[in-house]
Amino acid sequence: MAITAAQVKELRTSTGAGMMDAKKALTETDGDMEAAVDWLRTKGLAKAAKKSGRTAAEGLVAVKVEGGKGVAVEINSETDFVAKNADFQQMVGQIADVALTVDDVDGLKAADLNGKSVESAITDKIATIGENMSLRRMEKVEGEQVVAYVHNAATDGMGKIGVLVAFKGDDSATARQIAMHVAAVNPASLGEEDLDPALVEREKQVLSDQARESGKPEQVIEKMIEGRMKKYFAEVTLLNQPFVVNPDLTVGDAAKEAGIEIVKFIRIEVGEGIEVEKEDFAAEVAKAAKG
């Protein structure tokens, strides 16, 4: 029988399945709506759709380096337990390999992974493992050389924080120490010139207002602002920060001593910026009781 657009829409609304999956389910069941729902559930597609509304703020960051190219990918899950799952880790590693061949996260979602798109592979894994998952971010760096560092590693090349540092020169050991510094300190940018101008202006305004509260002469206030801005830049820019390995040197000075030039860095931490709704136990039970 012919399947109408209205039937497909109704099935999609009730199950959250994709358009092509809904159409196939109706075709396979001769338009029987209940049977189509069961077909989707059997295939795990309706289950995956229901999971998709839940917050995925855990997961893994995977880093891969190939020559002068590095990539970091964040795949989220609902719980840290899944991040320790071998099947999940294998999928994350495969997606990171594919990421080396594309330009951005949209390209990665559409890229081929074992005969299907990366996005479809994640949907299949949702159905298999039973938790919502998402490909959230992908970042790339390129340079003469690239080093990677993973903090809180769950397995080789993936963990809670992934850092890539692109540099010129030969001292990869120092470059890796700088990658560890980035993981620990989380600088806002490489240097002053890379900072968001709006962020700098906002900070300068706050410091100016604070300085003027002192009631000191304007020329003194200007010196105070200059000194405080210098301190601000030292706190938030990588090259001006005290090097965690040797706080007597800035990161920039340490790189210079090692004969290398830091060109770019990337730091991705699992779940940063995701708001997780918290419920107390009583609220959780009440919610479950309502179905």
Buried (B, 14 or more C-beta within 10 A) or exposed (E): EEBEEEBBEBBBEBBBBBEEBBBBBBBBBEBBBEBBBBBBBEBBBBBBBBBBEEBBBBBBBBBBBEEEBBBBBBBBBBBBEBBEBEEBBEBBBBBBBBBBEBEEBEBBBEBEBEEEBBBBBBBBBBBBBEBBBBBBBBBBBBBBBBBBBBBEBBBEBBBBBBBBBBBBBEBBEBBBBBBBBBBEBBBEBBBBEEBEEEEBEEBBEEBBEEBEEEEEEEEEBEEBBEEBBEEBBBEBBBBBBBBBEEEEBBBBBBBBEBEBBBBBBBBBBBBEEEEEEEEEEEEEEEEEEEE
